[in-house]
């Protein structure tokens, strides 16, 4: 179905907002951001290591690619909107990396054994775009085999930042605003270290939607998915999902 003119206008505004407050920021901070992202999160690592040898899957919003080589017995195609992060991620073997938008994935549909999307969907600025992103991920997954054999369908693991973070340094909790700007401070010394002329510290503001308890599950169901498992880990909500 074609979008109406007003829907197209709204979508363009949303895309521009995300370009300014998400994509352009990560292009500028990519090197410094990558230097702080090196240890796999336990549940993500466990999910990847549980996959059967020979599985083929996607890391959608792969960042610096820290998950691409967790399990050497599977093959992962990593994608990210940031050219600079994708370039960094390309150093991981035996995976492959491309520049791609979560809402417009270039992959064939219904072909992949698994997918992960870690700390990505919360950067989309409207409920409709977040649901569409989950739908886009689900569409890449292999459907159940005709014999209905257990565990035959593709699975995806999604992580998003939680609103309920009262024990963290950020201190967000129930009742707080869910759509926030989160600063990233790039020190002058760090900017010099990545090849720039020495400058003053610079603060970049990144857009996040903080998910309240149960909201991720609601979005998955709205996207036509099924929840296989879900929980909370280190200020994040996560869910393992499959096609409905």
Secondary structure, DSSP 8 states (H G I E B T S, - for coil): ----HHHHHHHHHHHHHHIIIIIHHHHHHHHHHHHT--S--HHHHHHHHTS-TT-EEEEET-TT-TTTTS-TTSEEEEEES-HHHHHHHTTSSS-EEEE--GGG--S-TT-BSEEEEES-GGGS-SHHHHHHHHHHHHHHB----TT--TT-S-EEEEEEEBS--TTSSS---TTS-SEEEEEEEE-HHHHHHTT------EEEEEEEE-B-TTHHHHHHHHTTEEEEEEEEETTEEEEEEEE-
